[in-house]
Amino acid sequence: MDNKVVLDVKNLHVHYITDDATAKAVNGIDFTVREGEALGLVGETGAGKTTTALSIMQLIPDPPGMIVDGEIYFEGNNVIYNTDKENQAMRGNGVAMIFQDPMTALNPIMTVGEQLSEIVITHDKVSKAEAKKRVIDLLEVVGVKSDRYDDFPHQFSGGQKQRVVIAMSLLCNPKLLIADEPTTALDVTIQAQVLDIINQLREKYKMAMILITHDLGVVAETCDNVAIMYAGQIVESGTVKDVYLNPKHPYTRGLFDSIPKLDSDATELIPIEGAISNAADLPTGCYFHPRCRYCKDICKNQQPPVRGTDHKFMCHFDLFSQQEGE
């Protein structure tokens, strides 16, 4: 039997509206995340990944940001219609987020222990002594010793800060964890440790997770399913195995072609030409067409359909099936 759906996003559109322009950051995306499942949300900077996460958390800065269409169901409840109080209750016990930069998530003038205890007391209405015990126990789980409870954020290294932020996000046993580039600022060794901690905790607490990253290798290590974002759209999605072994969208192909391969003698990588489309001035037709080597006239004039069922891709053509003998 399938695990129950924790998050269901339908036709989500998010715009940032200013006097000068309207940036269409997210343009009609659909995806679901089930209990215990990990979804990798992959794309270049500006693809709309973080805006999607902030929409789920109901933290889009307004103004200038606005959810102009779509639905976001968390455990069957459309959070777009939540009151501020309901959203505050949801953040923590329901959905928690690990932000890119741990320093922006930590108050520099409070000790780490005080900050984490305050979260437990606010959400779970427990005593200070009980909150402190829970915080110390969880810090130990993520590899931060109990004697660091009274230290300030500036006394921690980058990797230690990120562990503290992970602990912060897990204090209230959320059903869904959103990790936004959780290893970006860390060196490779610490990255591996942090990802290992996240994986272990996800299994321990049976959490669903959305991992936002531009690193396809991290998704392969961590996720069950993957969604490739480009210019605010999900251009390809499916299981990690299906998408990695048989990418269908030209953009996904381009991402894989631009990664160095250990078993290849090639001396040059194949880059994707050009830059991601400007959200305030999106092209007509397929948003990827100005960079696509397979572009035809229809691509310039019409939005492409979504093809496939479990493994979906957004393109006018099924370019890669015949050559692979499917």
Buried (B, 14 or more C-beta within 10 A) or exposed (E): EEEEBBBBBBEBBBBBBEEEEBBBBBBBBBBBBBBBBBBBBBBBEBBBBBBBBBBBBBEBEEEEBBBEBBBBBBBEEEBBEBEEEBBEEBBBBBBBBBBBBBBEBBEEEBBBBBBBBBBBBEBBEBEEEEBBBBBBEBBEBBBBEEEBBEBBBEEBEBBBBBBBBBBBBBBBBBBBBBBBBBBBBBEEEBBBBBBEBBBEBBEEEEBBBBBBBBBBEBBEBBBBBBBBBBBBBBBBBBBBEBBBEBBBBBBBBBBEBEEEEEEEEEEEEEEBEEEBBEBBEBBEBBBBBBBBEBBEEEBEEEBBEBBBEEBBBBBBBEBBEEEEEE
